[in-house]
Amino acid sequence: MSKTTDIPALAVKVQTGDRRALARAITLVESGRADHRDQALALLSALGHTKEALRIGLSGTPGVGKSTFIESFGLMLTAMGKRVAVLAVDPSSARSGGSILGDKTRMEQLARDPNAFIRPSPSQTQLGGVARHTREAVAVCEAAGFDVVLIETVGVGQSETVVAQMADLFVLLLAPAGGDELQGVKRGIMEMADLILVNKADGDLKAQATRTCADYAGALRLLRKRAQDPEGFPKALTISALEVEGLQTAWEEMATLASWRQNAGARAQTRQEQARYWFAEDVRHGLLQLLQDDPAHVARLQQAETAVAAGLKTPTLAAAEVLDPIRRRLQ
């Protein structure tokens, strides 16, 4: 991305649906370079908030068939005349920081659909199953006129619930299982899910998928009902992404819940709470960046790390000594 990027021109191209401009814009907002961050803020300001897409967060256990589901589901939506953007976050290597970013090869048909856009992004060091600037990429896709934005997380886990802070609906995709496997899906992510879809309900696994769905439906009934939702939600359904069975019903349930929340004012309230959450996150991240840019602080940090590694100080004591000068400066 050039330092001389014409931000107003880029914004106009994004708003007119130019796919190359959209890709460039997302690259810009995902960049961590200081000069790019300034341009990204200018771009987001120029794009404004002219359109709101339905944001669907999607998480699932490894091997559950998230890519197959997204492709089948996305193709169904585009056939209905909807424009669909997929922001797929791939796990990054803790050593190199790189990732495979293979979503376009796993979703060949959807990638070729003119009404769909797939953007793989590395998670880098960000926890929560999403990339550092995923929510800004969502805003860019909304400005480009997409009706539905699917946000695919790295994989199921307690930290995956962060995606619920940028989505209108949170869908949990699970495979036919039971017993210990059911216990492996933690309560935190179960409480955040609006819809649980048990995939692979086909062939020899169909009966097991039906039993698994019943198990999850029972587990959902044990959780406290959320006041902002209509009767019957959250709920569990069986689907087959491979045979495209149950996807229409799943979409109807998502649309019903999204419409109910919008009419009740719950969606607007949720987005306000999400905005507050990300404001706090940006302030926290900005403060850490300021400290990392301070040579004196970096020197103290390195000395403390050396002392901890050598066993001369405990991590708690060393951290307190590093933070004390900052605390005194703020008082």
N, C-alpha and C positions, 0 to 999 in steps of 0.2 A: 504494500500500500504506500503510495507516494506521499511525501510530506506536502505536496502541492495539490492534494485531492480537492476538487471543487465540490464542497459539501452541499450547497444548494442544488447543484445539478444532479448530484448523486441521489439526493432526497427525492427529487422529481422523478427520476428514473425508477426508483424503488416504488413510489406511489403509482406509477403507471404499469407495474408488473414486470419490469425488465429483470429477467432471471439472473443475468450476469451482474447487474447492479445489486441485486439482493444478496448474491454470494459475496460480493465485495463489501457490502455494508455489514454483513454478519462477521466477516473476517476482521473488519475494523473494530466492532464492538467487543469482539472476543480478545483482541490484542491487549497485552499488559504493558506495552510501551507507553511512557508518559505522554509523548506527542500524539500517539494514537488515541489515548484516553481523552485528550482535549478535543480531538476531532470527533470521537464517538459521541461525546456529550453534545457537541454542536449538531451532529446528525440527528440524534434522538430528539433534540429541541426542534429542529426543522421539520421532522416527520410529524410531530404532534400526536394527538390521540383522536384521530378521525374515525377509527373503526375498532370494534372489539370483537375478537374471534372467540369461539368456545375453546378454552384451553383444557386439554385432557392430559393429566399426568398418568403415566403407565409404568408400573414396576412389575417384576415377576421373577420367579426362581430361575436359575440357570437351566437351560434346556427345555424350558416350558413352551418355547415357540413364539417368542415376542416378535421376531422379525416376520414370521409367517402370518401372525395375527395382524400386524400393522399393514403388511402388504394387502391381505385380503380385505381388511376393514377399510383401508384407504381407497382401494379400487372400488369398493361398494359405494363409498361416499362420493367419489368423483363421478361415478355413473349416475348419481342422484343430482349432479350439477354443482356439487360443492368443491371448493378449492381447498386442498389439504397440504399443510406443511408438517414435516416430521423433523423434529430436533432430537437426534439420537446421540446420547452421551456414551462413549466407549471408555472402558477402564484404561488407565495409563500405567505404564511401568513405573514402579517406585524408583528404579535405578536410572533409566534413560529418560523418563517422562513421555516416551512415545506410546502410541497405541495403533491398533490395526486399522480402525476406521473403515470396517468392511460393510457397512450397512447398505451402500448402493449396490454392492455385488450380491448381497443377500435378498434385496428387494428389486430385482431387475425390472419387472413389469411396472411397478409403481414408479420407479425412477424414470421410466420412459413416458409416463403419463403427463401430458402438458398441463393438467390441472393439479399436479402434485409437485412438491419440492422436498427433497431429502437433504438434510444437512447433518453429517456426523461431526461430532466434536470430542476432543479428548477431555477427560475429567481432570487431568493434571493432578494437582495436590488437593483439589477441592473435595471435601467430604459431603455426604448427603445425596450422592447418586446423580448430581447434576454438575455442570461446569460453572465456573466462577461467574460468567456473564450470560448464562442461559436465559434469564428473564429479560435481558435487553435484546437478545436474539428473538424472543417471542414478540416483543414490541415492534421490531423491524418487520417480522412476518405479518403482523396485524396491519401495519401501515401499507404493506404490499397487497392487501386485500384478501388474505386467506380467511376462509370461514371457520376452519377447524385447525388448531395447532396441537399436534400430538408430541408430548415431551416424554421420551423414553429414557428411563434411568439406567444406571450401570447394571443393577441387579438387586434382588430383594435383600433387605436388611433393616435394622432399626434406623439407621441414618437416612434411609431412602425417603423418610417422611418429609424431608426438606422440600421435595417436589410439590407437596401439598401447599407450600407457601407461594407457589406461582401458578397453580392450576385452579380451574373452576370445579373440576371433577377429578377424583383420584381413583383409578382403576387398578386392581390387583389381579394379575394373571397367574394362575396356579395350574399345576399338573395333577392328574389323578393320583391320589395318595391317601394316606390315613395313618392313624396311630402316631408313631414317632415323627413322621413327616408333618403331620398337622401341628404337633407341638413345636416344630421348628419354625413355624411362622409366628413371630412374636406378637404380643398383644398390641404394642405400640402401632405397628403398621396396620393391624386389623382394625384398630379404632379409627384410623385415618381413611380407610377405604370406603368409597361410596358404592362401589360395585366390585364383587369378586367374580371373576370369570374362570371357570374350570375348563381348561382347554383339552384337546385331544379326546373329546367325547365321540369317538368313532371306532369302528372295528372292535377288536378284543377289549379295548379300554373303555368302551362306552358304559358298560354296567358299573365299572369301578369309578368312572367320572361322576356318574349319577349318585353313587354312595358318598363320594367325596364332597360333592355339592351339598348334599343333605347334612353332612358333618359340619361344613362351614356355615351353612344357614343356621344350624343349631348354635354354633359358637357365636354368631352375630347376635342372636336373640339374648344371649347372656350379657352382652355389652349394653351400657346405658344408651338409651335412645337419644339422638341429638334433637334438640328442640327446633332447629332450623329446617328439619327435613319432614317430608310428608310421610304418612303411614306406609310401612313396608320397606323403607330404606333404613340402612343399607341392606342389600340383598345379594344372594349368590345365584349364578346361572351357569349352565353348561353350554359350551360352544365347541365347534370344530373349525379351526381356522383353515385346516387343510381341505375340508369338504365344504367350507363356507356355510356351515350350519349354525344357526343361533345368532349370527352377527346382526341381522336385521332387528331381532328382539333386543339384543344388547344396546344397539343404537337408539331404539325407541325408549328404552329405560333411561339412557343417558339424557336424551332430549327432554323427557318428562321431568326428570329431576332438575335439569338446568333451567327449564322454563318455570318450574315451580319456585325455584330459588330467586330467579330474576323478578318474577311477579311479586314475591313476598319481600323484596328488598334485601334478601340475604346475600345475593351475589355482590351487590354494591358494597355491603358492609364487610364482606370477606375480603374484597379487593382493597378496601381501606386498611384493614388489619394487615394484609400482606404488604402494602406500601410502607406501613410503619415498621414492620419487621425488616424489610430490606433497607430502609433508611438507617436503622440501628446497625445492620450488618455492614453497610457502606462506611458508616462513621468508624466502626470498630476496625475494619480493614484499613481505612485511611490513616488511623492513628498508628497502627502497626507499621504501615509503610513509612510514615514520618520517622519513626524510631529507627527503622532499617536504613534510612537515608542519612541518619546522624552519625558521623564518624566516631564521635566520643562514645556514643551508646554502643556502637558495634564493637569498639575496642573493649569496653567493659563486659559485653556479652561474651566475647571470645575468651577473655581472661577467666570469666566465671565457668564457661564450658570446660576449659582446660583443668581448672581446679576440681570440678565435679568428676571428670573422667579419671583424674589421678587419685580420687578418693579423699581429697583434702577437705572438701565441703560436701554437705548433703545438697541434693537438688533444691529442696525447700529453702535452705539458708541462702544458697547462691542466688536463687530467684529473688528473694527479699532484698538482698544487697543490690541487685541490678535495678530493682524497681524503686528503691528508696530515694535516689536522686530525682527521679521523675515525679514521685509523690510530693517531695519537698518543693519542687519547682511549681507545681500546680496549687499549692496551698497559699 
